[in-house]
């Protein structure tokens, strides 16, 4: 039996270029390091000719929405305007491939399309954080996961950007061993590989370079109350310290007042 795994990427217009590159490049590098094609991929789009990403780069594709080769995996890649991409034509294609036993994944905003096809009800799924609110509103029966990817479901999902690389490295490790996954990450100069339960956004502590929990909580409260910022006294009351102490902490660690 051939060791080669067949993968199809369905690129939907306005797809995220960085998410697509982070999904396909680990496969190419895995082939390079192994000295053989352990992965083979093709690109598909609705037109069967090209797909246009959100930065307006045009990508040539290999096929349209025709049936995929037997035992191929399908990854949907989308980005902005994802609601407009969940057309009856696309949803029918996904449902047909699901009925044929194709393993299906979604990258960046594409969990929206799987949910529109009725495939994610009762399941965990990841989607880019900028779509969380609308996704929860439109698909209350899906268990939204706010981490970088979900790989322990029938439908694997990644939240976009470099999270696509994290998912692919995880899948490479599952199929071919952790040593290969680590070697691929090294070739990508990707030293910050994340596990599935890693958060999508940088913590307040890391973003502002601080470790004091009172300041971190105060900044969180300020961000959540914008643009109608809470008074310093109200922030201090909520985090359980005096106004004077809060002001001293800000001056000491950030050299500014709250």
Order of alpha helices (4+ residues) and beta strands (2+ residues): beta-alpha-beta-beta-beta-beta-alpha-alpha-beta-alpha-beta-alpha-beta-beta-beta-alpha-alpha-alpha-alpha-alpha-alpha
